[in-house]
Amino acid sequence: MIDTLGDILRNNAYKFPNEAAYVFGERRIGFGEHHRRAARLSSGLYALGQRRQDRVSILAQNSMEYMEIYGACALAGFIAATVNFRLAPPEMAYILGDASPRILVFEAQYAGVIEQIKSGLATTETYICIGGPTPDWALDYEAVLAGGAESGAPSQALPDEIMHLIYTSGTTGRPKGVMRSHRGDIAVAQLMANELGLIVSDRLQLIMPMFHVGARFLQLGAHLRGATVVLHRDFNPAEIVATMMRERITMTHMAPTMVQATLAVPGIDSADLSSLHTICYSAAPMPVPLLRRGLALLGPVFLQLYGMTEGGGTTLHKRQHLPDGSPDDVKRLGSIGQAAPNVDVMIVDDDGRAVAAGQPGEILTRTATHMVGYWNNSAATVAALRGGWYYTGDLGYLDHEGFLYLVDRKKDMIISGGENIYSREVEEALATHQAVHDVAVIGVKDDYWGETVRAITVLVPGQTPSADDLIEHCRSQIASYKKPKSIVFVDDLPRLPSGKINKVILRQLYGSTS
């Protein structure tokens, strides 16, 4: 029986010990060896004082070691608390302070950042460094792993325990820790395997960072079926194509911007990509010209998944990507698909009543893949999980065949290059500049990024900073990818009778690229 994520590791080590679990550049590791190293690491962490449901935080880019830490937590019942390596130090400090890990594992390249914030991490007892040089206040990763017993930690995960603590920004800009159980993540793995049609001979290429649920969920689906995962550390389009050919990749996962860059690689028209049968994309619709280009080159390979850290989801299947089909077919390219089996979707009004097809409202989902709740945030948990439904905060509507369309974001989220950016967070960063009197942030449609961030700004009288000055200021406050791409200076911001900024008017006035 597969009841926990640790069972997936044990099952694959038993059935496919010599088959490749991961390929990472020149490195390859079989399921048997991966399980042995994860078990040793769990024992090594236990010897350092880690106990069931204690947090192990991870600050790293994609690597074999990252997956071993996940594995150790899955086996021993530790909670894997991921940290987005793209965040600014104050953002990392907040997340680590909230998660309160006993152990923090980090790559050597982040030692300076950790040294800068570690004095505020009161609960963190042990620091473990991947790679070198290892600071004198940290332990070497390989030494910790080598010191563990091959039998693993004496503790073992239970199905309803928390496996993942993954942070996602909220409407206020404060990150919320999403608690995901082994049971919920087994349901996710089953959903991924079913919707993607994963089989044991598949070779899944993963480019997105593993702190994201997107990459993690797909990896779980692949390993549930015993398929091989080919990891990339970052996105290099030419290397992506070379790997597809060398490793005979059958599936990959990209944001539409990545698809566009990959299809622009010199020589792509003559590349042997005959093994590739699925490109899973998410975060934004596939632009029709890009879709046509991809279909002409690769055939019917595109599949869209919609979901979130808290759970999901819906699928726009490969056979539903028909840019030259009927008007309904073309319209549905702008949808996020239909509910997967065992996922219910409902649209409700402000009073929580279901609305008719075609009528917009808040999107609710009901599925076994849902989160347990938000860490240290019972109020947000109660607001989000009601009566078995998850209130997504997204606004949309269902058509008469159950295709789901996003029409707005209740949480005022901007999706740029596959990354979620919350306008309130950017507004708060800009507001810390002494020259900013008032500011509102909106998303601007962009053919490449999907959306870019634009700040509509009112300056303090007498102050004259440039747009570049304000953008650079944001870089010191929040992750670089969240900073505005453009700034418009105005004398005043339009407001509703309630006093709130009228973003509908702002989008009408400043929401175009011109």
PEHUUR-V732089 format. One record per helix or strand. SS is the DSSP state (2 for helix, 1 for strand). FROM is the first residue (numbers start at 1). TO is the last residue. If there is no record, write none. Layout:
ss = (SS;SS)
from = (FROM;FROM)
to = (TO;TO)
//
This chain:
ss = (2;1;1;2;1;2;1;2;1;2;1;1;2;1;1;2;1;2;1;2;1;2;2;1;2;1;1;2;2;1;1;1;1;1;2;1;1;1;1;1;2;1;1;2;2;1;1;1;2)
from = (5;20;27;31;55;64;79;89;103;108;126;139;141;162;175;182;203;213;228;237;251;256;268;278;288;302;314;318;327;338;343;354;361;373;378;385;389;404;413;419;423;436;450;467;480;486;495;501;503)
to = (15;24;30;47;59;76;82;99;107;120;130;140;146;169;181;196;206;224;231;246;255;263;270;282;298;306;316;320;332;339;348;354;367;374;384;386;398;409;416;422;431;446;459;477;482;489;495;501;510)
//
